[in-house]
Amino acid sequence: ALKKIADVTVVAPSRERSAASHSLTLHRPLRVLKIAPQIYAVDGTPTDAVTLGIFEIMKHKPDIVISGINHGAN
């Protein structure tokens, strides 16, 4: 829905990460898979995805970060 009004880049965990909260992956390398133009999967937590998106993947810092729902219990 946001693509109608903004330039959107999606960077999300590659699998369900319910209850990961603000966790960061510290003891293993993170992998990023480009799925399509401006769509990426990160094999880490939601916080890893946001951090990599802002500081490594996107060329410019975003005006806003939108988080989505997940399939987990929380």
Backbone as a ProteinNet text record, in pm:
[ID]
protein_1_A
[PRIMARY]
ALKKIADVTVVAPSRERSAASHSLTLHRPLRVLKIAPQIYAVDGTPTDAVTLGIFEIMKHKPDIVISGINHGAN
[TERTIARY]
81.3	0	87.1	202.8	288.3	355.1	370.1	433.1	356.3	227.6	147.3	189.3	250.9	283.2	430	511.8	650.9	743	872.1	975.8	1000.1	967.6	968.7	1081.4	1157.1	1255.2	1213.3	1202.5	1163.7	1287.8	1316.3	1424.9	1364.4	1349.8	1278.5	1351.1	1325.7	1384.6	1340.9	1428.7	1401.1	1307.4	1284.4	1189.4	1121.6	1020.8	942	1031.7	1024.3	1109.3	1026.7	913.3	826.9	902.8	880.4	939.5	1088.5	1139.5	1280.9	1306.2	1201.8	1206.7	1321.8	1407.7	1519.4	1649.6	1641.6	1760.7	1847.3	1976.5	2074.7	2153.4	2191.8	2277.3	2421.8	2494.3	2630.7	2739	2705.6	2810.1	2814.7	2758.2	2768	2746.4	2797.6	2775.8	2629.6	2579.5	2444.8	2450.2	2351	2342.5	2223.5	2242.3	2135.5	2111.3	1985.7	1947.5	1859.4	1899.1	1816.2	1710.1	1585.2	1473.3	1428.7	1421.7	1379.4	1432.2	1416.4	1460.6	1394.5	1475.7	1433.5	1359.6	1383	1325.9	1437.2	1463	1573.8	1527.4	1589.6	1566.6	1697.2	1688.9	1805.7	1787.6	1890.9	1878.8	1906.2	1846.7	1863.7	1731.8	1740.8	1623.8	1564.7	1445.9	1391.2	1484.2	1549.6	1644.1	1763.4	1812.1	1919.6	1874.9	1751.1	1700.2	1693.8	1643.7	1635.3	1775	1865.4	2001.6	2072.5	2065.9	2129.7	2062.2	1931.2	1859.7	1903.3	1907.2	1941.1	2088.1	2176.9	2319.5	2398.5	2342.8	2419.1	2348.2	2217.7	2146.9	2100.5	2034.6	1979.9	2090.1	2078.9	2179	2161	2037.3	2006.4	1925.6	1942	1862.3	1714.5	1627.5	1485	1424.1	1314.9	1239.5	1161.1	1122.2	1041.4	1066.3	1056.9	1067	931	874.6	745.1	768.2	714.3	725.3	591.6	599.9	478.4	440.9	331.6	284.8	367.1	356.5	421.2	319.4	360.8	270.5	276.5	358	374.7	264.2	278.3	176	174.7	282.6	280.1	273.7
-118.8	0	127.2	121.4	240.6	272.5	172.6	196.9	298.5	318.4	415.6	559.1	581.6	719.1	740.3	634	648.5	551.8	579.8	487.9	389.9	262.7	164.3	63.6	38.2	-69.7	-162.4	-291.5	-390.3	-467.9	-467.8	-548.1	-618.1	-750.3	-824.7	-953.9	-1010.4	-1139.5	-1246.2	-1339.8	-1443.8	-1552	-1554.6	-1650.6	-1586.9	-1651.7	-1599	-1580.2	-1464.1	-1429.6	-1374.1	-1434.3	-1388.4	-1392.2	-1292.3	-1279.2	-1245.5	-1197.5	-1160.2	-1020.7	-939.7	-805.8	-723.7	-670.5	-586.1	-664.9	-794.8	-879.6	-845.8	-855.3	-840.6	-969	-1004.1	-1119.5	-1073.4	-1131.1	-1085.3	-1189.1	-1317.7	-1420.3	-1503	-1451.3	-1518.2	-1414.4	-1439	-1344.7	-1345.8	-1231.7	-1222.5	-1232.6	-1295.1	-1308.5	-1226.9	-1159.8	-1082	-1141	-1168.4	-1222.3	-1119.7	-1079.8	-987.1	-1070.5	-1046.2	-1121.1	-1059.1	-928.3	-851.1	-709.4	-622.3	-484.3	-425.5	-377.2	-313.9	-407.3	-537.8	-635.2	-730.4	-735.6	-812.9	-897.8	-1014.8	-1101.9	-1112.1	-1100.4	-1107.8	-1228.9	-1310.1	-1428.2	-1392.7	-1286.4	-1241.1	-1195.2	-1117.4	-1067.9	-945	-901.9	-778.2	-657.9	-649.7	-540.4	-548.3	-668.7	-687	-635.3	-667.3	-625.8	-473.1	-407.5	-261	-199.9	-249	-195.1	-212	-331.6	-353.6	-271.5	-261.4	-182.1	-37.4	22.3	165	192.2	111.5	143.8	74.2	-30.3	-104	-115.5	-135.4	-164.6	-37.7	49.9	170.9	273.6	343.7	445.7	571.9	601.7	719	673.4	741.3	707.6	734	647.2	664.7	777.8	831.9	932.1	866.6	741.2	669.5	519.7	447.8	302.2	248.5	159.5	99	-47.7	-91.9	-233.8	-300.4	-426.7	-501	-603.1	-668.2	-773.9	-899.4	-994.7	-1124.1	-1234.6	-1355.1	-1470.7	-1532.8	-1478	-1535.2	-1497	-1542.9	-1523.2	-1380.7	-1305.8	-1170.5	-1075.9
0	0	0	67.4	72.9	-60.1	-146.3	-276.4	-360.5	-328.6	-403.1	-372	-253.7	-212.9	-176.3	-180.8	-135.7	-209.1	-201.3	-248.4	-134.1	-154	-45.7	-65.8	41.3	45.6	158.7	130	231.1	272.2	401.9	458.3	578.7	571.1	674.6	707.2	826.1	859.1	758.1	731.2	632.1	683.6	814	871.2	991.3	1042.7	1153	1276.3	1337.2	1451.9	1566.6	1593.9	1701.8	1834.1	1917.2	2051.4	2049.1	1936.6	1928.6	1984.1	1990.7	2048.9	1991.2	2077.1	2033.2	2022.7	2007.2	2001.1	1880.9	1900.2	1792.9	1779.1	1659.3	1635.5	1648.6	1742.8	1770.1	1743.2	1741.6	1739.6	1612	1505.1	1375.2	1266.2	1148	1037.9	992.8	953.7	899.5	747.5	690.4	545.2	495.8	383.8	321.3	183.1	152.9	23	-46.7	-166.9	-244.9	-316.4	-282	-338.4	-471.2	-474.2	-591.7	-571.8	-670.6	-648.2	-523	-433.5	-309.2	-212.4	-225	-130.9	-88.5	43.9	98.5	215.7	230.2	345.6	423.2	555.4	644.4	734.7	749.9	836.2	982.6	1027.8	1165.5	1223.4	1327.6	1399.1	1328.5	1369.2	1312.8	1333.2	1447.3	1473.3	1378.7	1352.1	1253.8	1116.8	1078	947.5	936.8	1040.6	1038.6	1033.6	1117	1121.8	987.5	930	800.1	690.5	696.4	596.9	596.5	714.1	724.3	696.1	753.1	746.8	636	575	473.6	338.6	339.7	215.1	144.8	217.1	156	131	21.1	-11.8	71.8	109.7	192.3	312.8	423.6	541.7	512.9	561.3	533.4	615	564	639.2	752.2	731.5	830.2	816.8	926.9	928.1	972.2	895	925.2	957.7	1069.8	1103.2	1074.2	1040.5	1003.8	1107.6	1080.4	1169.3	1144.6	1234.5	1212.2	1233.9	1203.5	1216.2	1354.9	1443.8	1577.4	1672.4	1793.9	1895.8	1951.3	1938.2	1992.4	1881
[MASK]
++++++++++++++++++++++++++++++++++++++++++++++++++++++++++++++++++++++++++

